[in-house]
Amino acid sequence: MSSIAEQQLALLTAQGTALAQALKDTGDPPDPENDAYKKRKKIIDKFFKQGMKKLRNEGKELKELSDHAKALAELDLLNKEYSKAYQFKSVTEAQDALRSISDDWVTGKTGRHGGNKFRQHHGGPSGCFMITADKTTNIATLWVAGDNTHDLVADDLDGAAEITDDDEPENGEFDKDLALLIACAGQSIDAIKKMSTAERSTHAGKCAKDGNVKAADVSALARKMNCPIEDNTKLKRLVWILGAFDLP
């Protein structure tokens, strides 16, 4: 697709060509004071101004992202594969420990915008991470992205406790609620957990169109799971809910 500047130049060229043709068609010899030419010129100029206005508006919409937004987009935090690494007594303790390993973060202390106190993403030159918290115990879990280039060891993190198979928290608090919600859509909880991100999004779309999956029930489960407030439609909530089950 051509740039806005290229489209503006093409429009300017088209205006010049149209005016030249109008001048040729309305008089012999051509006369810019000819009434017929003036009428044609008025119409051509009107369409030119409308086209330029549209392109200016498109240019505003396509305004180049800020350096920070670019850096955040490059991290691609929401599409990483994460694995559990350490536990902390609270989310605040996990945040403090994570911030202590570097002064250079793209995200703020509370993580990427759109997260909450139960699930948040952090990223910068030192790597990408996710912090989740148990809603009952408040125990926080630090997850490490699989493509991080720097190893993170417990000695670098104040208050960190390594996770073992014996003390990994159960992740089924909302399974029953979701099972009831999507029972009519023909997929079980186990099937959902085996789906890829793309497959979950596709299934969320099917559920959103299913009249038996009530928007009020989706909204209630979204609130219980602390779904981000910007996910404010039935579809967006279902996409987030299905994506939050059995965290990667």
Residue pairs with C-beta under 8 A, 6 or more apart in sequence:
2 10
4 55
4 58
4 59
4 62
7 55
8 52
8 55
11 48
11 51
11 52
11 55
12 48
14 48
15 44
15 45
15 48
18 44
19 41
19 44
22 37
22 40
22 41
22 44
23 30
23 31
23 32
23 37
24 30
25 40
26 34
26 36
26 37
26 40
27 34
27 36
27 37
30 37
31 37
32 38
65 73
68 106
71 106
72 106
72 107
72 112
72 123
75 106
75 123
75 124
75 128
77 107
77 112
77 121
77 122
77 123
77 128
77 130
78 112
78 121
79 197
80 128
80 130
80 145
80 146
80 147
81 145
81 146
81 147
81 248
82 128
82 129
82 130
82 143
82 144
82 145
82 146
82 247
82 248
83 143
83 144
83 146
84 141
84 142
84 143
84 163
84 168
85 142
85 143
85 144
85 152
85 162
85 163
86 94
86 141
86 142
86 154
86 157
86 160
86 161
86 162
86 163
87 139
87 140
87 141
87 142
87 160
87 161
87 162
87 163
87 167
88 94
88 97
88 139
88 140
88 141
88 142
88 159
88 160
88 161
89 138
89 139
89 140
89 159
90 133
90 138
90 139
90 140
91 117
91 120
91 131
91 133
91 138
91 140
93 140
93 158
93 159
94 131
94 140
94 141
94 142
95 109
95 110
95 111
95 122
95 131
96 158
97 142
97 157
97 158
97 159
97 160
98 122
98 129
98 131
98 142
98 157
99 105
99 109
100 156
100 157
100 158
101 126
101 152
101 156
101 157
102 124
102 125
102 126
104 124
104 125
104 126
105 122
105 123
105 124
105 126
106 123
106 124
107 121
107 122
107 123
107 124
110 120
111 120
111 121
111 122
111 131
112 120
112 121
112 122
112 123
114 228
114 230
115 121
115 228
116 226
116 228
117 133
117 226
118 132
118 133
118 135
118 225
118 226
119 130
119 131
119 132
119 133
119 226
119 244
119 247
120 130
120 131
121 128
121 129
121 130
122 128
122 129
122 130
122 131
123 129
126 148
126 150
127 144
127 145
127 148
127 149
127 150
127 152
128 145
128 147
128 148
129 142
129 143
129 144
129 145
130 142
130 143
130 145
130 247
131 140
131 141
131 142
131 143
132 140
132 141
132 143
132 247
133 139
133 140
133 141
134 140
134 141
134 169
135 173
136 173
137 169
139 169
141 163
141 169
142 157
142 160
143 247
144 152
154 160
154 161
154 162
171 245
171 246
171 247
174 221
174 224
174 225
174 245
175 189
175 245
177 221
177 224
178 189
178 192
178 221
178 241
178 242
178 245
179 188
179 189
180 217
181 207
181 213
181 217
181 218
181 221
182 192
182 207
182 213
184 210
184 212
184 213
185 203
185 206
185 207
185 210
185 212
185 213
187 203
189 245
192 200
192 203
192 242
192 245
192 246
193 245
193 246
195 203
195 242
197 243
200 239
200 242
200 243
201 239
201 242
201 243
203 242
204 235
204 238
204 239
204 241
204 242
205 235
205 238
205 239
207 213
207 238
208 234
208 235
208 238
213 234
213 238
215 234
218 234
218 237
218 238
218 241
219 234
219 237
221 237
221 241
222 231
222 237
222 240
222 241
225 241
225 244
227 237
227 240
227 241
227 244
228 240
230 236
231 237
231 239
231 240
